[in-house]
Amino acid sequence: MTPISLNRCMPGFSLSALLLAIAMPVAAQSPASPTDEAEVTFHPWEVPSPRSAETYFTNLRDGGVYEAPFVARFGLSMRGLVPAGKTAGRAGHHHLLVNQDLPLDFKKPLPFTDQYIHFGKGQMEMLVNLPPGKYQFRLLLADQGHIPYFVYSKPLQLTVSKQNKAVTPAAVQGPPRVELLSPADRETVKGPFQFHASGYSVSHVAAKAADTGHFRLTMERAGRKPEVLNFTGGQTETWLNPPAGDYNMRLEMVSNAADGKVLSAAKPSTLSVAAR
């Protein structure tokens, strides 16, 4: 696909102003780490993911129609997050490509343009406030120097049907919080456990990045010691195979600072695991 300039297609509009994402400072270019350090917690209940490393949208669908402003949420399998300029295993940070194909050269850093939106603090979402029209979105993970990994999403075609200029960003995004996206409350395990953070930056703890945190999941069942899974690799997804039983679950965002305080906690939920 030939790159599309939104400024040419829609005179008078600037995508930089319309996409309410925070552009991060450019980090010095450096090669991706050849090793894959501790990006899993190695808890006995964890099982290998049935899919390869990829990024994806957790709340948008291909062909979807949305009214702006709306929030686009990012998911990531088999890898962790780390801010730009920091390195930890093969963790990386998200980039949103708007009306833009994947780069032809994966050895060059991604540019800072209207079509490459950087999330270099370890964010998991952005507020989109585009005028009506058709768009292509794609996610791409890159390393500390913005050099892309071969970790990306399928292209997603969406339509913005209306732009509600009177709606405030705070009304759309809500307060800072963490959420257990799946499994849903009272659901039986069917797929991955997916976590989300709004208003918080996620990072591999080894990067020692300021103002970041990591997810911690506590699973309790009657008569047993609670199982605590710390996703210190900056993971936002895991696949688990817990023993049969009924569980109470609590997801938290834990600070990566030395105090390790809880920054936010999701509403407790329950889970049933059937006997096999």
C-alpha positions in Angstrom: 0.0 0.0 0.0 1.2 3.5 -0.8 1.6 5.5 2.3 -1.3 7.9 2.8 -0.8 11.4 4.0 -3.8 12.3 6.1 -2.8 16.0 5.8 -3.1 15.7 2.1 -6.4 13.8 2.2 -8.0 16.1 4.7 -6.6 19.6 4.4 -6.5 21.6 7.6 -6.3 18.5 9.8 -3.1 17.4 11.6 -3.0 13.8 12.7 -0.5 14.7 15.4 -3.1 17.0 17.0 -5.9 14.6 16.5 -4.3 11.5 17.9 -4.1 12.3 21.6 -1.0 10.2 22.2 2.1 11.3 24.0 5.1 11.2 21.7 8.2 10.0 23.5 11.7 11.4 23.2 14.0 9.6 20.7 16.3 7.1 22.3 19.7 6.4 21.0 19.7 3.6 18.4 21.0 0.3 19.6 20.6 -3.3 18.4 18.0 -5.6 19.8 19.1 -8.0 22.5 19.9 -11.4 21.1 18.8 -13.1 24.3 15.3 -13.7 25.6 15.6 -13.0 29.4 13.1 -13.7 32.0 9.9 -12.6 30.3 7.8 -15.3 31.9 7.3 -16.0 35.6 7.9 -19.7 35.4 5.1 -20.5 37.8 4.1 -24.2 37.7 0.6 -23.2 36.4 1.9 -21.4 33.4 1.8 -23.2 30.0 3.4 -22.3 26.7 1.3 -19.9 24.6 -0.3 -21.6 21.6 0.4 -18.6 19.4 3.6 -16.8 18.4 4.7 -13.4 19.7 2.3 -10.8 18.3 0.6 -7.5 19.1 -3.2 -7.0 18.9 -6.0 -4.7 19.8 -8.1 -5.9 22.7 -11.1 -3.8 22.2 -11.3 -3.0 18.4 -12.5 -5.2 15.6 -11.7 -5.3 12.0 -14.5 -3.5 10.1 -15.7 -1.7 13.2 -17.5 1.6 13.2 -16.7 4.0 16.1 -17.5 7.5 17.2 -14.5 9.6 18.2 -13.0 10.1 20.6 -12.5 6.5 21.6 -9.8 4.4 23.3 -7.7 1.9 21.4 -6.3 -0.8 23.8 -3.1 -2.8 23.0 -2.4 -6.4 23.8 0.9 -8.4 23.5 1.6 -12.1 23.6 4.9 -13.8 24.4 6.8 -10.6 25.1 6.9 -7.9 27.8 6.8 -4.1 27.8 9.7 -1.8 28.6 10.0 2.0 27.9 12.0 3.4 25.0 15.7 3.8 25.9 15.6 0.8 28.2 16.5 -2.8 27.5 15.5 -6.0 29.2 15.5 -9.2 27.2 13.3 -8.8 24.2 10.8 -6.6 25.8 9.8 -3.5 23.8 7.2 -0.7 23.4 4.2 -0.3 21.2 3.9 1.8 18.0 0.7 2.5 16.2 0.9 2.7 12.4 -1.9 4.7 10.9 -2.6 4.2 7.2 0.9 2.8 6.9 2.2 -0.7 6.0 4.9 -2.4 7.9 8.4 -1.0 7.2 10.4 -2.6 4.4 13.6 -2.6 6.5 13.3 -3.9 10.0 16.9 -2.9 10.8 16.1 0.9 10.8 14.5 2.8 13.6 10.9 3.8 13.2 10.4 7.5 12.3 8.5 10.0 14.4 5.8 11.1 12.0 2.0 11.4 11.8 1.8 7.8 10.7 4.1 6.3 13.4 2.8 7.0 16.9 5.2 6.0 19.6 4.3 4.8 23.1 7.7 4.9 24.7 6.6 5.0 28.3 5.2 1.5 28.3 1.6 2.6 27.7 -1.1 0.1 26.8 -3.7 2.4 25.2 -4.3 5.7 23.4 -7.1 8.1 22.9 -8.1 8.4 19.3 -9.9 11.6 18.1 -10.0 11.4 14.4 -12.5 13.1 12.0 -15.0 10.9 10.1 -13.3 8.6 7.6 -11.8 5.2 7.0 -8.5 4.3 8.5 -6.1 1.4 8.8 -4.5 0.7 12.2 -1.6 -1.6 12.9 0.5 -2.3 16.0 4.3 -2.9 15.9 6.6 -3.6 18.8 10.1 -2.1 18.8 13.2 -2.1 21.0 14.9 0.6 23.0 16.1 2.3 19.9 12.8 2.1 18.1 14.1 -0.7 15.8 11.1 -3.0 15.1 10.9 -6.6 16.2 9.0 -9.0 14.0 6.2 -8.7 16.4 3.1 -7.0 15.0 -0.6 -7.1 14.5 -2.8 -7.8 11.5 -4.0 -4.6 9.8 -7.3 -3.4 11.1 -9.7 -1.4 9.0 -12.1 0.8 10.9 -14.4 3.7 10.2 -14.9 6.8 12.3 -18.6 7.7 11.8 -18.7 10.8 14.0 -16.5 13.2 15.9 -18.0 14.4 19.2 -16.1 17.5 19.9 -17.9 18.2 23.1 -16.7 15.0 24.8 -13.7 15.4 27.1 -10.8 12.9 27.1 -11.3 12.2 30.8 -14.9 11.2 30.2 -13.7 8.6 27.6 -10.6 7.2 29.3 -11.8 7.3 32.9 -9.6 7.2 36.0 -6.2 5.4 36.1 -6.9 1.7 36.8 -6.0 -1.9 36.0 -8.4 -4.5 34.6 -8.5 -8.3 34.1 -9.9 -8.4 30.6 -10.1 -12.2 30.5 -11.3 -14.5 31.8 -14.5 -12.6 32.7 -15.9 -12.8 36.2 -17.5 -16.2 36.9 -16.2 -17.6 33.6 -14.5 -20.9 33.0 -10.9 -20.8 31.7 -11.0 -20.8 27.9 -8.0 -18.8 26.7 -5.3 -16.4 27.8 -5.4 -14.3 31.0 -5.2 -10.7 29.6 -4.4 -7.7 31.7 -4.8 -4.0 31.0 -3.6 -0.8 32.5 -5.1 2.7 31.9 -3.0 5.6 33.0 -0.1 3.5 34.1 3.2 2.5 32.3 4.2 -1.1 32.3 7.8 -2.3 32.3 10.1 -5.2 32.8 11.5 -4.7 36.3 15.1 -5.3 35.2 15.0 -2.0 33.3 14.7 -0.1 36.5 12.5 2.5 34.7 11.0 5.2 36.9 7.3 5.6 37.3 6.5 2.1 35.9 4.9 -1.0 37.4 4.2 -4.6 36.6 1.1 -6.9 37.0 0.6 -9.3 39.9 -2.2 -11.8 39.9 -3.3 -13.6 43.2 -5.4 -16.7 42.9 -7.1 -18.1 46.0 -9.1 -21.3 46.6 -10.6 -22.7 49.8 -8.2 -24.6 52.0 -5.1 -23.8 49.9 -2.3 -21.3 50.1 -2.8 -18.3 47.7 -0.9 -18.5 44.5 0.9 -15.3 43.6 2.1 -14.7 40.1 4.4 -11.7 39.5 4.8 -10.7 35.9 8.1 -9.0 36.4 9.0 -9.3 32.7 6.4 -6.6 31.8 4.0 -9.2 30.4 0.4 -8.3 29.8 -0.8 -11.8 28.9 -0.3 -15.3 30.2 -1.7 -18.8 29.6 -2.4 -20.8 32.8 -3.5 -24.3 33.6 -4.5 -24.2 37.3 -5.9 -27.2 39.1 -9.6 -27.8 39.1 -11.6 -25.7 41.6 -13.2 -22.3 42.3 -10.9 -19.3 42.6 -11.0 -15.8 43.8 -8.7 -13.6 41.8 -7.1 -10.2 42.4 -5.1 -8.3 39.8 -2.8 -5.5 40.9 -0.4 -3.0 39.4 2.8 -3.1 41.6 5.3 -0.3 41.4 8.8 -1.2 40.1 10.3 1.2 42.6 12.1 -0.2 45.6 9.0 0.3 47.8 7.0 -2.1 45.6 3.7 -0.5 46.6 0.4 -1.4 45.0 -0.5 1.4 42.6 -3.9 0.0 41.6 -6.1 -3.0 42.1 -8.8 -4.4 39.8 -12.2 -5.4 41.1 -11.9 -9.0 42.6 -13.4 -11.7 40.4 -14.1 -15.4 40.5 -13.1 -18.2 38.2 -14.1 -21.9 37.8 -11.7 -24.5 36.5 -13.4 -27.8 35.5 -11.9 -31.2 36.3 -10.1 -32.8 33.3 
